[in-house]
Amino acid sequence: MPPRSRGGGDQWTGVAYEATIAYTRARQAENGYTQPQFWLLRNLSENDISPDGEGMTVAELRKAMASYIRPEDDLAAEAEVLIGRGWLRRDAEDRLWLTEEGEQARVDLARNAPAIRAALHEGIDDADYVTTVKVLQQLIRNAGGAAA
């Protein structure tokens, strides 16, 4: 009989990640947008992630989002949806720019985040959450990764 794994705890980080992503994406879909669409708006907004509000190509956006984009996320297709909504525009150099309507949409969509966070954090003491994050950051550093 093979020995039983005594560690096992590491599996929970992956399970927690997948569950929170699935939950977040389902709530966003209920509100008519996808997580990658929201990230596109955020990365192009000078009032959010973009340092200067300058346009970016899909390749540049993919690179900017490399630490959190998922393999199944198709930024080019998601950008086309946002162009169709009038939230993004494309220039002659194939750079995407946030429109005024897109900035307003970003602000409106961001209002969903507190309810999503509250549902995910229900029953979790803030101090316990902070401790858990610190432990995970140390695990990442111990494994040679960069913990933000």
N, C-alpha and C positions, 0 to 999 in steps of 0.2 A: 504494500500500500504506500503511495507516495506521501511524503510529509506534507502536512497542512501549512499553508502560509500563515505566519504569525503577524506579518505586517498588515496587509490588507487595507490599511487606512488610506493608502495612496489612491486606491480605486475611487474613493469617495470624492476626491477633488474633481475627477473627470465626470462622475455622475452628477455632481452639483453644477458643474459648468454646463453640461448638456441640458440639464433640466431648467436652469435659469435662462439660457439662450432660447430654448423652445418656448418657455412661458412668455418671455419678453416679446419674441417675434409673433406669437399668437395674439397677444394684446394689441400690438401695433397693427397687425393685419385686420383686427376687428375695427380699428380706427382708420383703415383705408390707406395704409402705407407700409413699407417694409423697412427693416432696420438698415439695409444698405442705402436706401433712398434718404433716410434721415442722416446717415453718415455723410453722404454726398453733400447735402445741404450744410451740415455743420462744418465740413472741411473747406467749403467755399465761402463761408461767412466770416467776414472780418470781425464780427461780433461774437464769434465762437472759436473754432479751432484754427482757422486761417490767420496767419500772422499779418497779412497785408490785403486780403480780399481779392487778390489777383486770380485770374482764371488759371485752370490747370487742365492738362489732358487726362484722359482716362488712365493712361499708364502712370502719370505722376500721382494721381489720386490713389491708384492701386498700391503704389510704393508708400505713400503717406499712411495708408491704412493697413500695411502689411502685418502689424502685430495683432490685429483683431478681425480682419476680414476672414471669412470662411471660404473653403475651396469652392463651394457651390454658389457663391455670390458672383453674379455677372454684372459688374459695374457698368459696362457699356449698355446693356439692356435696361438697367435701372435708370441710367441717365436719360435714355430715350423716353422713358415714361415721364420723367420730370420735365423734359423739354416739351413734351406733349401737353403737360399741365400748365406750361408757361412759367415754371419755377426755375428753370435753367435755360440758358441760351448758349449756342456754340458759335465761336468766331471763325474767321477764315483760316486760322492756324490750328483748328480743331480743339481749341481750349474751351472748357466749360466755365460759364460765369453764372453766378447767382443773380436772379432778377429781384426786383422789389417784391413781387408776389412770392418768390421763393424764400426771401428773408422773412416775410410775414408767416409763411407756412412753417418755416423752421421754428419760429417763436411759438406758433400755435401747437405744433406737434410736441415741442418740449414740455408743454403743460401736461402731457400724458405721463411723463416720467415719474413724478412723485407718487401717483397712484400705483404704478407698476412696482416701484421700489417698496412702497408700504406693504403691498400684498406679499412680496417676496420676503420681507423682513418681519412679517407678523410672527409674534411669539419669540423673537430673537432679541435679547437684551443688547443695547448699544455697546456696552462694555465687552460683552462676549463677541460681538461682531468685530470690534476693533482688534481684540486679541487674536481672533481667527485670521484676520487679514495680515497682522504682523507675523504670525506663524507661517502663513503661506508665503509671504515675502522672504522670510528667512529660508524656507525650503527651496525657493527659487534661487536665492543667492548660493546656498549650499550646493545646488546642482549646477552652478556655473552660469546661471541665467541672470538677466538684468531685471531686478524688481523695482518698479516705479515707486 
